[in-house]
Amino acid sequence: MPTLLELLGCAEAGADLPCVIEWNPGKQACKAFARTLVTGAERYTFYVNGEQELYDLKNDPHEVENLADVPERQARVRELRAQLAQWQRQTRDTAEAMVAD
């Protein structure tokens, strides 16, 4: 049975391709308006309220330990946030108060 990422075309076997997922595309009232970047190894989410999540999908496939605030992961968080900001510019994402690099 395929995973959700496979159904979305974001999880090719053995690939490390980034995929951006838009949460709340209809802009309904929602506190968790966010953008998510999924690579083959990680899931990074930036919420409109400034909160962040980073999960190591290979070592923590159930996304139990949020690594976004771990000091050793800050360089990677900045890299993923910059990739997400680049995607927003390229796609002319109009989300309010989203990622700024």
C-alpha positions as CSV (number, residue, x, y, z in Angstrom):
1,M,0.0,0.0,0.0
2,P,1.5,3.4,-1.0
3,T,2.2,6.1,1.6
4,L,0.6,9.5,1.5
5,L,3.9,11.0,0.2
6,E,4.0,8.4,-2.5
7,L,0.4,9.2,-3.6
8,L,1.4,12.9,-3.7
9,G,4.4,12.1,-5.9
10,C,6.9,13.2,-3.2
11,A,8.4,9.9,-2.2
12,E,10.1,8.1,-5.1
13,A,12.0,5.0,-4.1
14,G,15.5,6.0,-2.9
15,A,15.1,9.6,-4.0
16,D,15.9,12.7,-1.9
17,L,13.6,15.1,-3.7
18,P,12.1,18.0,-1.8
19,C,8.3,18.3,-1.8
20,V,6.4,21.3,-0.4
21,I,2.9,20.7,1.1
22,E,0.5,23.6,1.7
23,W,-1.7,23.2,4.7
24,N,-5.0,25.1,4.8
25,P,-5.0,26.1,1.1
26,G,-8.6,27.4,1.4
27,K,-7.4,29.8,4.1
28,Q,-10.2,28.7,6.5
29,A,-9.8,30.0,10.1
30,C,-7.0,27.8,11.4
31,K,-4.3,28.4,13.9
32,A,-1.9,25.9,12.2
33,F,-1.5,27.6,8.8
34,A,1.8,26.2,7.6
35,R,4.1,25.1,4.8
36,T,6.0,21.8,5.0
37,L,9.1,20.8,3.1
38,V,9.7,17.0,2.9
39,T,13.0,15.6,1.7
40,G,13.8,11.9,1.6
41,A,15.2,12.1,5.1
42,E,13.4,15.0,6.8
43,R,10.2,16.8,7.3
44,Y,10.4,20.5,8.1
45,T,7.3,22.6,8.9
46,F,7.1,26.3,9.4
47,Y,3.8,27.6,11.0
48,V,2.5,31.1,10.4
49,N,2.8,31.7,14.2
50,G,6.6,31.2,13.9
51,E,6.7,27.6,15.4
52,Q,8.8,25.1,13.6
53,E,9.1,21.3,13.4
54,L,11.9,19.2,12.1
55,Y,11.8,15.4,12.1
56,D,14.4,12.8,11.0
57,L,12.2,10.5,9.0
58,K,14.8,7.7,8.7
59,N,15.5,7.5,12.4
60,D,12.1,8.7,13.7
61,P,9.5,7.6,11.1
62,H,6.6,8.2,13.5
63,E,7.7,11.9,14.1
64,V,8.0,11.7,17.8
65,E,11.0,13.9,18.5
66,N,10.8,17.4,17.2
67,L,14.4,18.5,16.4
68,A,13.7,22.1,15.4
69,D,15.1,23.5,18.7
70,V,18.0,21.1,19.1
71,P,21.2,23.3,19.0
72,E,23.1,20.8,16.8
73,R,20.3,21.0,14.2
74,Q,20.1,24.8,13.8
75,A,22.2,25.0,10.7
76,R,20.0,22.4,9.0
77,V,16.8,24.2,10.1
78,R,18.2,27.4,8.5
79,E,18.9,25.5,5.3
80,L,15.5,24.0,5.1
81,R,13.8,27.3,5.9
82,A,15.8,29.0,3.1
83,Q,14.7,26.3,0.7
84,L,11.1,26.8,1.7
85,A,11.5,30.6,1.3
86,Q,13.0,30.0,-2.2
87,W,10.1,27.8,-3.1
88,Q,7.7,30.6,-2.0
89,R,9.4,33.2,-4.1
90,Q,9.5,30.8,-7.2
91,T,5.8,29.9,-6.9
92,R,4.7,33.4,-5.9
93,D,3.2,32.0,-2.7
94,T,1.0,34.6,-1.2
95,A,0.7,33.2,2.3
96,E,0.8,36.0,4.8
97,A,3.6,36.2,7.3
98,M,5.3,33.1,6.1
99,V,9.0,32.3,5.7
100,A,11.4,35.2,5.4
101,D,15.1,34.5,4.8
